[in-house]
Amino acid sequence: PVALGPSSSPVSAPSTPSGFTPTPSPK
């Protein structure tokens, strides 16, 4: 899943497309 919400898992960071940074995890 790609950044479902503020509570999305930190593992979602690498799953996101380039140029897009998930708000939940600074990783």
C-alpha positions, 0 to 999 in steps of 0.5 A: 500500500502507498501511504494509506494515512498518518498511521501507515507502516514505516515499511511503506517508505521504500514502497512509494514512488520516487519523488514521493515521501510518505508523511508517517515515516522519515525512515 
